[in-house]
Structure formats: C-alpha cells, structure tokens
Amino acid sequence: MTEQAIPLCNASDLAEGGRAVPFDVVFRGETCRAFAIRFEKRPHAFLNRCSHVAMELDFQPDRFFDDTGQWLLCATHGAVYKPDTGECAGGPCRGGLVKIALSERDGVVHWHTDWNLQPLAF
C-alpha cells in the first residue's frame, strides 16, 4: 500500500499543550489507539502505547501532557516522553513512542499512512 494523507481534524482542534485528538490505526495487524497533539506550534502524533509496557498513556481521556505542558507522561508507569519526537526523557522506558507522520495545510491536520500504520478503514 502506498502512503496516503488522511484528514484527521481541524487545525484549531489541537490547542498548544491541550487535549489530544484520538484516532484509530492498524499497527502490525492490530487495531490501536493513537493521538495527535500540538507542541511548539506544530502537530505531532503517536501510538497511545507506552514503550515500557504496552498500555495507553493518558491519565484522563485525551490528556497526555504533564502539568508544565512540556512532556508527555505515562500515567501508569511515570515514563516521560518528548512531545515533538516521542523520545524517552525519563522513567521506565524501553525506547520511544511510535511516531505517526502529520502535516497541516489549509486549516486541516492530515496523518500519513505507511507500510506499518494503516487507517482502520477506508
């Protein structure tokens, strides 16, 4: 399958350091939750799966940032990730988060499929 740009949300739905926009993807044949956030004025997206133990990160639905708005936090394990790259910044990590490519144009955020991440349905 070739890469596709799929509309995800309006750009205004992603507030700096605010609530995430959730979406579903197929990752390695398994349906998974993913989330999009805005950090330093750019949209970013990741699988909602801690690298320590494959559990969802959010402490409340669609809430991933710590109190400072500078880090993504796993509510279960305390692992801390960089919001722009998903790289582990502290805590019990086994690597970083799985990043999902996004683009923003004409007021819409799109996510980009690849060989490993597919939309749940076309």
C-alpha positions, 0 to 999 in steps of 0.5 A: 500500500502506498502512503496516503494523507488522511484528514484527521481534524481541524487545525484549531482542534489541537490547542498548544499543550491541550487535549489530544485528538484520538484516532484509530490505526492498524499497527502490525495487524492490530487495531490501536489507539493513537493521538495527535497533539500540538507542541511548539506550534506544530502537530505531532502524533503517536501510538497511545502505547507506552514503550515500557509496557504496552498500555495507553498513556493518558491519565484522563481521556485525551490528556497526555501532557504533564502539568508544565505542558512540556512532556508527555507522561505515562500515567501508569508507569511515570515514563516521560516522553518528548512531545515533538519526537516521542523520545524517552526523557525519563522513567521506565522506558524501553525506547520511544513512542511510535511516531505517526507522520502529520502535516497541516495545510489549509486549516486541516491536520492530515496523518500519513499512512505507511507500510506499518500504520494503516487507517482502520478503514477506508 
